[in-house]
Amino acid sequence: ENVHRLPHPYNTQEEAKAAAKSKLDELNRGDASLNMTLLGNADITAEGRITISKLRNDVNGDYIVKSATHSLSSDAVFSTSIQAYVEKG
């Protein structure tokens, strides 16, 4: 069996359960991940969902956004950098 031990004790049973659920969710995320920068889109936010299409077959699909960083360059170009992963089905 796969066993994962959390590194430190928790003050309450509720905290321990929340930490265990968070770790399980993290471990259940897929191995496939995506890091990219694209034309700015303020609608893309962490924990949001995106669909990639018209790239490569091994990249196209649905992703959950882990983080999104929006920036405006000195020459007024708006861009969004994302880190995303595929959720295990």
Secondary structure as UniProt FT lines:
FT   HELIX           13..28
FT   STRAND          29..39
FT   TURN            42..43
FT   TURN            46..47
FT   STRAND          49..52
FT   TURN            57..59
FT   STRAND          61..72
FT   TURN            74..75
FT   STRAND          78..87
//
